[in-house]
Amino acid sequence: MKDRSTSTPPGRDANAKNVVVHIVSYKILTRIASIKMFWKAIVVIVACLAELSTGYWRGHNIYEMLNIPRPYPPRPNPR
């Protein structure tokens, strides 16, 4: 009885190992997700800068695709 109370109960080490594995996998997944969101944010910022500098999408339907109200009336298409 005494040695059983002083020793760690069976399964304690396995549970601790599982918790460590879960924490490490969670950190890896969150790091991958943050990197993906980081690159998505960079792509969106570059696209916005290109739109502001060139105005390529000004006559196109990117605002309808993204459901954004147009900040200015669309230009007539030059033909």
Biopython code that builds the backbone (N, CA, C, O; Angstrom):
import numpy as np
from Bio.PDB.StructureBuilder import StructureBuilder

atoms = [
    (1, "MET", "N", (0.822, -1.199, 0.000)),
    (1, "MET", "CA", (0.000, 0.000, 0.000)),
    (1, "MET", "C", (0.863, 1.258, 0.000)),
    (1, "MET", "O", (0.559, 2.227, -0.695)),
    (2, "LYS", "N", (1.948, 1.236, 0.790)),
    (2, "LYS", "CA", (2.780, 2.438, 0.881)),
    (2, "LYS", "C", (3.469, 2.726, -0.452)),
    (2, "LYS", "O", (3.471, 3.867, -0.914)),
    (3, "ASP", "N", (4.060, 1.691, -1.077)),
    (3, "ASP", "CA", (4.779, 1.935, -2.326)),
    (3, "ASP", "C", (3.805, 2.356, -3.436)),
    (3, "ASP", "O", (4.170, 3.104, -4.342)),
    (4, "ARG", "N", (2.573, 1.868, -3.351)),
    (4, "ARG", "CA", (1.605, 2.261, -4.371)),
    (4, "ARG", "C", (1.227, 3.737, -4.219)),
    (4, "ARG", "O", (1.029, 4.415, -5.227)),
    (5, "SER", "N", (1.123, 4.250, -3.001)),
    (5, "SER", "CA", (0.744, 5.647, -2.804)),
    (5, "SER", "C", (1.895, 6.581, -3.178)),
    (5, "SER", "O", (1.654, 7.677, -3.683)),
    (6, "THR", "N", (3.143, 6.166, -2.938)),
    (6, "THR", "CA", (4.273, 7.049, -3.232)),
    (6, "THR", "C", (4.604, 7.034, -4.720)),
    (6, "THR", "O", (5.029, 8.057, -5.256)),
    (7, "SER", "N", (4.420, 5.894, -5.409)),
    (7, "SER", "CA", (4.769, 5.828, -6.829)),
    (7, "SER", "C", (3.693, 6.531, -7.659)),
    (7, "SER", "O", (2.550, 6.681, -7.226)),
    (8, "THR", "N", (4.081, 6.953, -8.850)),
    (8, "THR", "CA", (3.116, 7.613, -9.724)),
    (8, "THR", "C", (2.112, 6.585, -10.217)),
    (8, "THR", "O", (2.487, 5.440, -10.469)),
    (9, "PRO", "N", (0.855, 6.958, -10.360)),
    (9, "PRO", "CA", (-0.144, 6.007, -10.845)),
    (9, "PRO", "C", (0.142, 5.632, -12.294)),
    (9, "PRO", "O", (0.693, 6.436, -13.045)),
    (10, "PRO", "N", (-0.224, 4.428, -12.687)),
    (10, "PRO", "CA", (0.048, 4.013, -14.072)),
    (10, "PRO", "C", (-0.718, 4.885, -15.062)),
    (10, "PRO", "O", (-1.878, 5.231, -14.843)),
    (11, "GLY", "N", (-0.037, 5.233, -16.161)),
    (11, "GLY", "CA", (-0.661, 6.064, -17.179)),
    (11, "GLY", "C", (-0.328, 7.533, -17.051)),
    (11, "GLY", "O", (-0.669, 8.315, -17.939)),
    (12, "ARG", "N", (0.329, 7.935, -15.974)),
    (12, "ARG", "CA", (0.636, 9.358, -15.803)),
    (12, "ARG", "C", (1.629, 9.819, -16.866)),
    (12, "ARG", "O", (1.461, 10.888, -17.453)),
    (13, "ASP", "N", (2.669, 9.011, -17.116)),
    (13, "ASP", "CA", (3.683, 9.411, -18.088)),
    (13, "ASP", "C", (3.091, 9.450, -19.501)),
    (13, "ASP", "O", (3.400, 10.349, -20.283)),
    (14, "ALA", "N", (2.245, 8.476, -19.820)),
    (14, "ALA", "CA", (1.655, 8.447, -21.160)),
    (14, "ALA", "C", (0.761, 9.668, -21.362)),
    (14, "ALA", "O", (0.770, 10.270, -22.436)),
    (15, "ASN", "N", (-0.016, 10.041, -20.334)),
    (15, "ASN", "CA", (-0.885, 11.209, -20.462)),
    (15, "ASN", "C", (-0.060, 12.473, -20.646)),
    (15, "ASN", "O", (-0.401, 13.322, -21.470)),
    (16, "ALA", "N", (1.019, 12.605, -19.887)),
    (16, "ALA", "CA", (1.869, 13.783, -20.025)),
    (16, "ALA", "C", (2.462, 13.846, -21.432)),
    (16, "ALA", "O", (2.541, 14.917, -22.032)),
    (17, "LYS", "N", (2.878, 12.693, -21.949)),
    (17, "LYS", "CA", (3.448, 12.679, -23.299)),
    (17, "LYS", "C", (2.395, 13.082, -24.328)),
    (17, "LYS", "O", (2.693, 13.832, -25.257)),
    (18, "ASN", "N", (1.167, 12.592, -24.169)),
    (18, "ASN", "CA", (0.111, 12.966, -25.108)),
    (18, "ASN", "C", (-0.169, 14.461, -25.051)),
    (18, "ASN", "O", (-0.381, 15.097, -26.084)),
    (19, "VAL", "N", (-0.170, 15.023, -23.845)),
    (19, "VAL", "CA", (-0.420, 16.463, -23.709)),
    (19, "VAL", "C", (0.676, 17.248, -24.415)),
    (19, "VAL", "O", (0.396, 18.225, -25.109)),
    (20, "VAL", "N", (1.935, 16.819, -24.238)),
    (20, "VAL", "CA", (3.044, 17.516, -24.899)),
    (20, "VAL", "C", (2.899, 17.419, -26.412)),
    (20, "VAL", "O", (3.119, 18.401, -27.122)),
    (21, "VAL", "N", (2.529, 16.239, -26.908)),
    (21, "VAL", "CA", (2.365, 16.074, -28.357)),
    (21, "VAL", "C", (1.253, 16.977, -28.868)),
    (21, "VAL", "O", (1.386, 17.597, -29.923)),
    (22, "HIS", "N", (0.140, 17.053, -28.111)),
    (22, "HIS", "CA", (-0.961, 17.912, -28.535)),
    (22, "HIS", "C", (-0.534, 19.369, -28.552)),
    (22, "HIS", "O", (-0.873, 20.100, -29.482)),
    (23, "ILE", "N", (0.207, 19.802, -27.534)),
    (23, "ILE", "CA", (0.645, 21.201, -27.476)),
    (23, "ILE", "C", (1.575, 21.511, -28.648)),
    (23, "ILE", "O", (1.447, 22.556, -29.285)),
    (24, "VAL", "N", (2.512, 20.603, -28.931)),
    (24, "VAL", "CA", (3.459, 20.849, -30.026)),
    (24, "VAL", "C", (2.727, 20.890, -31.363)),
    (24, "VAL", "O", (2.997, 21.761, -32.190)),
    (25, "SER", "N", (1.799, 19.951, -31.584)),
    (25, "SER", "CA", (1.074, 19.944, -32.858)),
    (25, "SER", "C", (0.207, 21.193, -32.977)),
    (25, "SER", "O", (0.070, 21.749, -34.067)),
    (26, "TYR", "N", (-0.387, 21.644, -31.858)),
    (26, "TYR", "CA", (-1.202, 22.862, -31.884)),
    (26, "TYR", "C", (-0.345, 24.070, -32.243)),
    (26, "TYR", "O", (-0.758, 24.920, -33.032)),
    (27, "LYS", "N", (0.861, 24.142, -31.654)),
    (27, "LYS", "CA", (1.744, 25.266, -31.974)),
    (27, "LYS", "C", (2.145, 25.234, -33.442)),
    (27, "LYS", "O", (2.192, 26.275, -34.097)),
    (28, "ILE", "N", (2.439, 24.030, -33.968)),
    (28, "ILE", "CA", (2.839, 23.932, -35.377)),
    (28, "ILE", "C", (1.680, 24.346, -36.281)),
    (28, "ILE", "O", (1.883, 25.077, -37.251)),
    (29, "LEU", "N", (0.461, 23.883, -35.969)),
    (29, "LEU", "CA", (-0.684, 24.223, -36.810)),
    (29, "LEU", "C", (-0.971, 25.718, -36.761)),
    (29, "LEU", "O", (-1.262, 26.328, -37.790)),
    (30, "THR", "N", (-0.891, 26.316, -35.566)),
    (30, "THR", "CA", (-1.158, 27.752, -35.480)),
    (30, "THR", "C", (-0.080, 28.537, -36.211)),
    (30, "THR", "O", (-0.368, 29.569, -36.816)),
    (31, "ARG", "N", (1.158, 28.058, -36.162)),
    (31, "ARG", "CA", (2.222, 28.765, -36.884)),
    (31, "ARG", "C", (1.983, 28.691, -38.390)),
    (31, "ARG", "O", (2.167, 29.683, -39.095)),
    (32, "ILE", "N", (1.568, 27.506, -38.893)),
    (32, "ILE", "CA", (1.292, 27.376, -40.329)),
    (32, "ILE", "C", (0.122, 28.276, -40.713)),
    (32, "ILE", "O", (0.165, 28.954, -41.740)),
    (33, "ALA", "N", (-0.925, 28.282, -39.885)),
    (33, "ALA", "CA", (-2.090, 29.112, -40.195)),
    (33, "ALA", "C", (-1.715, 30.590, -40.180)),
    (33, "ALA", "O", (-2.173, 31.349, -41.035)),
    (34, "SER", "N", (-0.886, 31.012, -39.220)),
    (34, "SER", "CA", (-0.506, 32.421, -39.166)),
    (34, "SER", "C", (0.350, 32.777, -40.370)),
    (34, "SER", "O", (0.244, 33.886, -40.893)),
    (35, "ILE", "N", (1.202, 31.851, -40.823)),
    (35, "ILE", "CA", (2.014, 32.125, -42.011)),
    (35, "ILE", "C", (1.112, 32.249, -43.237)),
    (35, "ILE", "O", (1.320, 33.128, -44.074)),
    (36, "LYS", "N", (0.104, 31.366, -43.346)),
    (36, "LYS", "CA", (-0.809, 31.455, -44.481)),
    (36, "LYS", "C", (-1.573, 32.775, -44.452)),
    (36, "LYS", "O", (-1.708, 33.433, -45.483)),
    (37, "MET", "N", (-2.075, 33.170, -43.277)),
    (37, "MET", "CA", (-2.789, 34.437, -43.184)),
    (37, "MET", "C", (-1.859, 35.599, -43.490)),
    (37, "MET", "O", (-2.273, 36.590, -44.091)),
    (38, "PHE", "N", (-0.587, 35.477, -43.073)),
    (38, "PHE", "CA", (0.402, 36.528, -43.341)),
    (38, "PHE", "C", (0.585, 36.702, -44.842)),
    (38, "PHE", "O", (0.602, 37.828, -45.339)),
    (39, "TRP", "N", (0.723, 35.594, -45.571)),
    (39, "TRP", "CA", (0.905, 35.696, -47.020)),
    (39, "TRP", "C", (-0.365, 36.179, -47.692)),
    (39, "TRP", "O", (-0.297, 36.925, -48.669)),
    (40, "LYS", "N", (-1.542, 35.765, -47.185)),
    (40, "LYS", "CA", (-2.788, 36.277, -47.755)),
    (40, "LYS", "C", (-2.880, 37.787, -47.568)),
    (40, "LYS", "O", (-3.299, 38.508, -48.473)),
    (41, "ALA", "N", (-2.484, 38.260, -46.385)),
    (41, "ALA", "CA", (-2.523, 39.703, -46.130)),
    (41, "ALA", "C", (-1.560, 40.435, -47.060)),
    (41, "ALA", "O", (-1.888, 41.508, -47.568)),
    (42, "ILE", "N", (-0.375, 39.868, -47.287)),
    (42, "ILE", "CA", (0.590, 40.504, -48.193)),
    (42, "ILE", "C", (0.015, 40.563, -49.609)),
    (42, "ILE", "O", (0.138, 41.583, -50.287)),
    (43, "VAL", "N", (-0.613, 39.469, -50.056)),
    (43, "VAL", "CA", (-1.188, 39.459, -51.405)),
    (43, "VAL", "C", (-2.286, 40.504, -51.527)),
    (43, "VAL", "O", (-2.366, 41.208, -52.533)),
    (44, "VAL", "N", (-3.140, 40.609, -50.500)),
    (44, "VAL", "CA", (-4.233, 41.588, -50.549)),
    (44, "VAL", "C", (-3.674, 43.008, -50.567)),
    (44, "VAL", "O", (-4.164, 43.858, -51.310)),
    (45, "ILE", "N", (-2.646, 43.269, -49.750)),
    (45, "ILE", "CA", (-2.063, 44.615, -49.706)),
    (45, "ILE", "C", (-1.434, 44.960, -51.052)),
    (45, "ILE", "O", (-1.604, 46.072, -51.552)),
    (46, "VAL", "N", (-0.707, 44.007, -51.640)),
    (46, "VAL", "CA", (-0.084, 44.267, -52.947)),
    (46, "VAL", "C", (-1.156, 44.504, -54.009)),
    (46, "VAL", "O", (-1.004, 45.377, -54.863)),
    (47, "ALA", "N", (-2.236, 43.730, -53.955)),
    (47, "ALA", "CA", (-3.309, 43.920, -54.934)),
    (47, "ALA", "C", (-3.956, 45.292, -54.766)),
    (47, "ALA", "O", (-4.265, 45.956, -55.755)),
    (48, "CYS", "N", (-4.163, 45.721, -53.518)),
    (48, "CYS", "CA", (-4.759, 47.039, -53.290)),
    (48, "CYS", "C", (-3.828, 48.143, -53.776)),
    (48, "CYS", "O", (-4.284, 49.110, -54.385)),
    (49, "LEU", "N", (-2.521, 48.010, -53.514)),
    (49, "LEU", "CA", (-1.575, 49.028, -53.984)),
    (49, "LEU", "C", (-1.543, 49.069, -55.508)),
    (49, "LEU", "O", (-1.490, 50.146, -56.101)),
    (50, "ALA", "N", (-1.576, 47.894, -56.145)),
    (50, "ALA", "CA", (-1.575, 47.874, -57.608)),
    (50, "ALA", "C", (-2.850, 48.506, -58.153)),
    (50, "ALA", "O", (-2.808, 49.219, -59.156)),
    (51, "GLU", "N", (-3.982, 48.250, -57.501)),
    (51, "GLU", "CA", (-5.249, 48.843, -57.941)),
    (51, "GLU", "C", (-5.203, 50.357, -57.781)),
    (51, "GLU", "O", (-5.658, 51.088, -58.661)),
    (52, "LEU", "N", (-4.656, 50.835, -56.664)),
    (52, "LEU", "CA", (-4.611, 52.279, -56.449)),
    (52, "LEU", "C", (-3.627, 52.945, -57.410)),
    (52, "LEU", "O", (-3.856, 54.071, -57.850)),
    (53, "SER", "N", (-2.534, 52.252, -57.738)),
    (53, "SER", "CA", (-1.522, 52.887, -58.583)),
    (53, "SER", "C", (-1.901, 52.832, -60.058)),
    (53, "SER", "O", (-1.682, 53.801, -60.784)),
    (54, "THR", "N", (-2.471, 51.705, -60.518)),
    (54, "THR", "CA", (-2.739, 51.562, -61.949)),
    (54, "THR", "C", (-4.208, 51.770, -62.280)),
    (54, "THR", "O", (-4.531, 52.276, -63.355)),
    (55, "GLY", "N", (-5.113, 51.385, -61.365)),
    (55, "GLY", "CA", (-6.533, 51.485, -61.678)),
    (55, "GLY", "C", (-6.961, 50.489, -62.737)),
    (55, "GLY", "O", (-7.872, 50.767, -63.517)),
    (56, "TYR", "N", (-6.311, 49.318, -62.775)),
    (56, "TYR", "CA", (-6.618, 48.347, -63.827)),
    (56, "TYR", "C", (-8.042, 47.819, -63.699)),
    (56, "TYR", "O", (-8.726, 47.632, -64.705)),
    (57, "TRP", "N", (-8.500, 47.576, -62.455)),
    (57, "TRP", "CA", (-9.807, 46.958, -62.257)),
    (57, "TRP", "C", (-10.923, 47.999, -62.248)),
    (57, "TRP", "O", (-12.064, 47.671, -61.923)),
    (58, "ARG", "N", (-10.619, 49.229, -62.594)),
    (58, "ARG", "CA", (-11.608, 50.283, -62.378)),
    (58, "ARG", "C", (-12.853, 50.071, -63.239)),
    (58, "ARG", "O", (-13.957, 50.400, -62.806)),
    (59, "GLY", "N", (-12.700, 49.536, -64.433)),
    (59, "GLY", "CA", (-13.866, 49.306, -65.262)),
    (59, "GLY", "C", (-14.376, 47.883, -65.205)),
    (59, "GLY", "O", (-15.318, 47.539, -65.919)),
    (60, "HIS", "N", (-13.776, 47.046, -64.371)),
    (60, "HIS", "CA", (-14.121, 45.631, -64.329)),
    (60, "HIS", "C", (-15.016, 45.344, -63.127)),
    (60, "HIS", "O", (-15.380, 46.250, -62.377)),
    (61, "ASN", "N", (-15.357, 44.089, -62.961)),
    (61, "ASN", "CA", (-16.383, 43.726, -61.986)),
    (61, "ASN", "C", (-15.781, 43.137, -60.722)),
    (61, "ASN", "O", (-16.370, 42.231, -60.131)),
    (62, "ILE", "N", (-14.606, 43.633, -60.284)),
    (62, "ILE", "CA", (-14.035, 43.088, -59.045)),
    (62, "ILE", "C", (-14.887, 43.488, -57.848)),
    (62, "ILE", "O", (-14.937, 42.764, -56.854)),
    (63, "TYR", "N", (-15.562, 44.640, -57.935)),
    (63, "TYR", "CA", (-16.389, 45.058, -56.803)),
    (63, "TYR", "C", (-17.631, 44.181, -56.700)),
    (63, "TYR", "O", (-18.098, 43.900, -55.596)),
    (64, "GLU", "N", (-18.173, 43.744, -57.844)),
    (64, "GLU", "CA", (-19.295, 42.823, -57.775)),
    (64, "GLU", "C", (-18.848, 41.455, -57.276)),
    (64, "GLU", "O", (-19.583, 40.775, -56.560)),
    (65, "MET", "N", (-17.622, 41.050, -57.663)),
    (65, "MET", "CA", (-17.140, 39.752, -57.206)),
    (65, "MET", "C", (-16.924, 39.747, -55.695)),
    (65, "MET", "O", (-17.219, 38.758, -55.025)),
    (66, "LEU", "N", (-16.406, 40.860, -55.159)),
    (66, "LEU", "CA", (-16.093, 40.909, -53.733)),
    (66, "LEU", "C", (-17.218, 41.516, -52.915)),
    (66, "LEU", "O", (-17.094, 41.635, -51.696)),
    (67, "ASN", "N", (-18.339, 41.912, -53.573)),
    (67, "ASN", "CA", (-19.476, 42.531, -52.889)),
    (67, "ASN", "C", (-19.055, 43.791, -52.142)),
    (67, "ASN", "O", (-19.462, 44.012, -51.001)),
    (68, "ILE", "N", (-18.234, 44.618, -52.798)),
    (68, "ILE", "CA", (-17.801, 45.882, -52.202)),
    (68, "ILE", "C", (-18.483, 47.004, -52.972)),
    (68, "ILE", "O", (-18.449, 47.000, -54.202)),
    (69, "PRO", "N", (-19.098, 47.959, -52.293)),
    (69, "PRO", "CA", (-19.666, 49.098, -53.026)),
    (69, "PRO", "C", (-18.562, 49.905, -53.687)),
    (69, "PRO", "O", (-17.494, 50.107, -53.108)),
    (70, "ARG", "N", (-18.826, 50.362, -54.900)),
    (70, "ARG", "CA", (-17.795, 51.092, -55.638)),
    (70, "ARG", "C", (-17.562, 52.455, -54.986)),
    (70, "ARG", "O", (-18.517, 53.168, -54.679)),
    (71, "PRO", "N", (-16.299, 52.818, -54.774)),
    (71, "PRO", "CA", (-16.017, 54.145, -54.218)),
    (71, "PRO", "C", (-16.167, 55.248, -55.257)),
    (71, "PRO", "O", (-16.147, 56.428, -54.907)),
    (72, "TYR", "N", (-16.317, 54.885, -56.525)),
    (72, "TYR", "CA", (-16.464, 55.884, -57.581)),
    (72, "TYR", "C", (-17.294, 55.250, -58.689)),
    (72, "TYR", "O", (-17.327, 54.024, -58.799)),
    (73, "PRO", "N", (-17.959, 56.046, -59.506)),
    (73, "PRO", "CA", (-18.738, 55.461, -60.607)),
    (73, "PRO", "C", (-17.817, 54.811, -61.621)),
    (73, "PRO", "O", (-16.700, 55.285, -61.828)),
    (74, "PRO", "N", (-18.261, 53.736, -62.256)),
    (74, "PRO", "CA", (-17.394, 53.052, -63.226)),
    (74, "PRO", "C", (-17.163, 53.908, -64.460)),
    (74, "PRO", "O", (-18.048, 54.643, -64.899)),
    (75, "ARG", "N", (-15.971, 53.803, -65.008)),
    (75, "ARG", "CA", (-15.650, 54.532, -66.231)),
    (75, "ARG", "C", (-16.355, 53.880, -67.422)),
    (75, "ARG", "O", (-16.534, 52.662, -67.440)),
    (76, "PRO", "N", (-16.748, 54.659, -68.396)),
    (76, "PRO", "CA", (-17.221, 54.040, -69.646)),
    (76, "PRO", "C", (-16.063, 53.379, -70.362)),
    (76, "PRO", "O", (-14.943, 53.889, -70.365)),
    (77, "ASN", "N", (-16.346, 52.235, -70.969)),
    (77, "ASN", "CA", (-15.275, 51.494, -71.632)),
    (77, "ASN", "C", (-14.836, 52.239, -72.888)),
    (77, "ASN", "O", (-15.666, 52.529, -73.749)),
    (78, "PRO", "N", (-13.557, 52.553, -73.008)),
    (78, "PRO", "CA", (-13.094, 53.224, -74.243)),
    (78, "PRO", "C", (-13.068, 52.246, -75.411)),
    (78, "PRO", "O", (-12.465, 51.177, -75.323)),
    (79, "ARG", "N", (-13.729, 52.620, -76.509)),
    (79, "ARG", "CA", (-13.776, 51.742, -77.677)),
    (79, "ARG", "C", (-13.458, 52.538, -78.934)),
    (79, "ARG", "O", (-13.446, 51.981, -80.031)),
]
sb = StructureBuilder()
sb.init_structure("model")
sb.init_model(0)
sb.init_chain("A")
sb.init_seg("    ")
for serial, (resi, resn, name, xyz) in enumerate(atoms, 1):
    if name == "N":
        sb.init_residue(resn, " ", resi, " ")
    sb.init_atom(name, np.array(xyz, "f"), 0.0, 1.0, " ", f" {name:<3s}", serial, name[0])
structure = sb.get_structure()
